Every structure is written in structure tokens, then in C-alpha cells.
């Protein structure tokens, strides 16, 4: 469910936060479902439980999860989170578009690449689901 890239310059807790955000926003983790315990996830990933706790705290502050005393953490049912995450993607796309324009990349070339990358990801996901 969660993978950590030790070669990535991004801190481990941020990688965990981003992965859970994606799982929650995409609906893989359903609202009110229980999150893995800090201890079990730390053991599974072979990392310090404090790192998991830091990630969970960030997710809670952003509204992705909520704690239940004595029971653990649960996925929030906040529908606005998906819209916020989509807006973040569109802001990044806008920045990339501006950079492409500055580098002289034409609109048709840029949009064709976006289309190809988008299709490649969907095809790769489909192959993965089919076990290929």
C-alpha cells in the first residue's frame, strides 16, 4: 500500500503523507475506514514510529484523517480534500505550461506530450491490475 523511496530527496514522512493523500482522495481508502496503526506501519516499512506519527499528525492537520481516542486514526469523509488536491495539480500544470512557453515548446507539442503521458500511466495501471 505504501512504498518508500530511500533515494528520494523528499523526507520519508512527506512521502508517507503524499501517498496516503492520494489513497484517500482516489477513494482507495474509504471514509471512516481505520488507518494502519503507527506501530504496525512502522514495522512494515522498517522505519521509526515517530516518522509515522509525524506523517499522521500532518494528515490530521490537513483534514485527511481524524483520531479516535483509544481506537486509532480514521479516514476523513471530507469531499473538499479531492478538490484541493486537484487544484494543486492544476497549479503545477500551470507552472509547467509557463516553463514550456519560456523554453519555446509549442502548445501542440506540449499537449500531445501530456496526452501521451496520461495514456501511458493509465495503460500501465491497467496492465498492473491484470497482473501483466
matplotlib code that plots the C-alpha trace (Angstrom):
import matplotlib.pyplot as plt

x = [0.0, 2.7, 6.2, 9.1, 11.8, 15.0, 16.8, 14.2, 15.4, 11.9, 11.7, 10.2, 7.3, 6.4, 6.4, 4.0, 1.7, 1.6, 0.9, -1.9, -3.4, -3.5, -5.1, -7.7, -8.6, -8.8, -11.2, -8.9, -9.2, -12.8, -14.2, -14.3, -12.0, -9.3, -5.7, -2.9, -1.6, 1.6, 3.4, 2.3, 3.1, 6.5, 7.3, 6.0, 8.1, 11.1, 11.1, 10.9, 7.4, 8.0, 8.2, 4.8, 3.4, 4.7, 3.0, -0.3, -0.1, 0.3, -2.6, -4.8, -3.9, -4.8, -8.1, -7.4, -7.7, -9.1, -8.2, -10.5, -9.1, -8.1, -9.1, -6.6, -6.9, -9.6, -10.0, -12.0, -15.0, -14.2, -15.1, -13.3, -10.0, -10.2, -11.0, -8.0, -5.7, -6.9, -6.4, -2.8, -2.3, -3.7, -1.4, 1.6, 0.4, 0.1, 3.7, 4.9, 3.0, 4.6, 8.1, 7.3, 6.3, 9.5, 11.5, 9.7, 7.8, 4.7, 1.2, 0.6, 3.8, 3.1, -0.5, 0.5, 3.1, 0.6, -1.8, 0.8, 2.0, -1.6, -2.4, 0.9, 0.0, -3.5, -2.3, 0.4, -2.1, -4.4, -1.6, -0.7, -4.3, -4.4, -1.1, 1.0]
y = [0.0, 2.4, 2.4, 4.5, 5.6, 5.9, 7.5, 10.3, 13.6, 14.2, 13.3, 9.9, 11.4, 13.6, 10.6, 8.9, 11.9, 12.2, 8.5, 8.5, 11.7, 10.0, 6.8, 8.9, 11.3, 8.5, 6.5, 3.5, 4.3, 4.9, 7.4, 6.3, 3.3, 2.7, 3.7, 1.2, 1.7, 3.7, 0.7, -1.8, 0.6, 1.5, -2.2, -2.9, -0.1, -0.6, 3.0, 4.8, 5.1, 8.8, 9.3, 7.6, 9.7, 12.9, 11.9, 11.1, 14.5, 16.3, 14.3, 15.2, 18.9, 18.9, 17.1, 13.8, 11.7, 12.1, 10.4, 8.4, 8.1, 4.5, 3.3, 4.8, 7.1, 7.0, 8.4, 11.6, 11.9, 15.4, 15.8, 19.2, 17.4, 16.0, 19.4, 20.9, 18.2, 18.7, 22.4, 21.7, 19.6, 22.3, 24.9, 22.6, 22.2, 26.0, 26.4, 23.7, 25.3, 28.7, 27.0, 25.2, 28.5, 30.2, 27.3, 27.7, 24.5, 24.9, 24.3, 21.3, 19.6, 20.3, 19.0, 15.9, 15.0, 15.5, 13.2, 10.6, 10.6, 10.5, 7.5, 5.7, 5.9, 4.6, 1.8, 0.9, 0.9, -1.4, -3.8, -3.8, -4.6, -7.5, -8.8, -8.3]
z = [0.0, 1.0, -0.6, 0.5, -1.9, 0.1, -2.9, -3.0, -1.5, 0.0, 3.7, 4.4, 6.4, 3.4, 1.1, 3.5, 3.7, -0.1, -0.6, 1.9, 0.5, -2.9, -1.5, 0.4, -2.5, -5.0, -2.8, -2.2, 1.5, 2.2, 4.6, 8.2, 7.5, 10.0, 9.2, 9.9, 13.5, 13.9, 15.2, 12.5, 9.7, 11.2, 11.4, 7.9, 6.4, 8.8, 9.9, 13.2, 14.6, 15.2, 11.5, 11.0, 13.9, 12.2, 8.9, 10.7, 12.5, 9.2, 7.7, 10.7, 10.4, 6.7, 7.4, 5.8, 8.9, 12.4, 15.7, 17.9, 21.4, 22.2, 18.8, 16.3, 13.3, 10.7, 7.2, 7.0, 4.7, 3.7, 0.0, -0.3, 0.0, -3.5, -4.9, -3.0, -4.3, -7.9, -7.7, -6.5, -9.6, -11.9, -10.3, -11.0, -14.6, -15.0, -13.8, -16.2, -19.0, -18.3, -18.2, -21.5, -23.1, -21.8, -23.4, -26.7, -26.6, -28.7, -27.4, -29.7, -28.7, -25.0, -25.1, -27.2, -24.5, -21.7, -23.6, -24.2, -20.5, -19.3, -21.5, -20.6, -16.9, -17.5, -19.7, -17.1, -14.3, -16.4, -17.1, -13.4, -12.5, -15.0, -13.5, -16.6]

ax = plt.figure().add_subplot(projection="3d")
ax.plot(x, y, z, "-o")
ax.set_aspect("equal")
plt.show()
